[in-house]
Amino acid sequence: MHAKHLFRTLSFRLINWISRRFFASRLSFAHIEAFLFNNSFKKFFNFLKVHYEKARGHQRVTSFPYLFVFEVTNVCNLKCPFCLTGKGISGGRSVRHMGFEEAKSIIDQVGDYIYLMQLYTWGEPLLNKDIYDIIQYAKDKNIYVMVSTNATMLNEANCERLVDSGIDYVMTAVDGLSSETYKKYRVGGDYQKVINNVQNLLMVKKRKHSSAPFVEWQFIVFKHNEHEVKDAERFAYEIGINKFTPLPAYVEDKDWLPVGEEYKVELFNPERLKNCDRPWSHLNVRADGGVASCCYEFEKKDDFGNFSQHPFDKIWNNDKFLLSRKLIYQKRKGLEMDKTDLICYDCLNSGIRPSYIESPTDSQAKNALIEVKNI
């Protein structure tokens, strides 16, 4: 590996290690870039206020979220076996794309305080034809924008639109270095087409002499593909990828888990969750306008509100957000948490992120989770 690639790889791994060791959520290169280059006095003052209010355990807050997880569609064209959308589960939500005017209305309510907007959660964002206008609108508000895509839609025309939109960061999800390993998880995808599409994006970016978007190759590591990780990393940097990330698999079937310790992950960690800051720092909006507690929440019944019914200022300090902040503060201080059916209670109490068990039609998956916990 060339020296610059080695330095880059070690730097990214250091960032990942620090974030997993000291923070409740993954600190990415995108977070750092957004903080450095999409800042303002108003945003920075709000950032300080968020963390002051979190440290003091304030339930009712005057600060705004500075990270925005925005699901512009919950539609996907693949059938990944451990994704709830891939399993055909809707969680009680309408399966839809969010239109530009609806997205614009939500962005207008919080955009002045947002550093970074992630335009994805439980669907393939590039299936939404309005996404390019949504990106451009957010960029006009000095928001760092990132998207995660399965790369099936990255034909040359869409790559042109994506680069022209001004997007900052694109994560491409390719979990294999051969058709055999790739299609085992990305069911319905075509490995060679996806690789060609990723190269389309890199080609368009180069032709336009654009430094953006920063392109990451995200590789979920399973037992069946872990032998390809090192070769995939070398190939990624050879074709011009900016960052290669082998991502531990959060799955409920132990037979899929990698053998090597390097790529294993601790699924059950309530001690880490007690430092959760999401009800203070994150706004999570689903494609149906629902406001989720965090990116792990899937079921509509667990939402904290909906933008189709109330504006942001009526949602952010409603009873559910107040109780969520109270529970996290109680957990952090070692106090007994108020018993409640709010989704945050079980998450904090068990350490099990809700999206890994929230599949009411799949009892086998729940039993598998229990087995994994006992390994």
Disulfide bonds with the S-S distance in Angstrom:
none
